[in-house]
Amino acid sequence: MTTVSTYLNFDGNCEEAFNFYKSVFGGEFTYIGRFGDMPAGDGYTVSEAEKNRIMHVGLPIGATTLLGSDTGGDWAATFVQGNNFSISISPDSKEEADKIFKGLSAGGKVTMPMADTFWGAYFGMFTDKYGINWMVNYEKQPQH
């Protein structure tokens, strides 16, 4: 079943915010990874100042998961507090991921085309023609 989550972006205080949310909602993080954990590649390197920033974190809340990360590098310039969220779609198949991505990104701006990632997912990002940020993340191997 396709799931929808809210994905929050922060300017260096993602860990603080998610620890706060955890203190309110309880539970445990499903994953917490830092930019320093990313493998180098495609001409992109993480600066020392950004290595400890949160690349991805998930906190289950009821039937959904609140997701988040810090901005960094080229992304930091587009950070606007108050508009710092995306809708994250997790489809059941690669074909469904492609269909959703193609449909919703029509007339918008693709920021990361659908591609296999180092974390084992098939992933892409875009802003639709209405200015809403979206992420499509198909987990090839379900996370436990």
Beta strands, then each sheet from edge to edge (+ up, - down):
strand 1: 3-10
strand 2: 31-34
strand 3: 54-61
strand 4: 64-70
strand 5: 85-90
strand 6: 109-116
strand 7: 121-127
strand 8: 133-139
sheet 1: 2+ 3- 4+ 1+ 5- 8- 7+ 6-
end
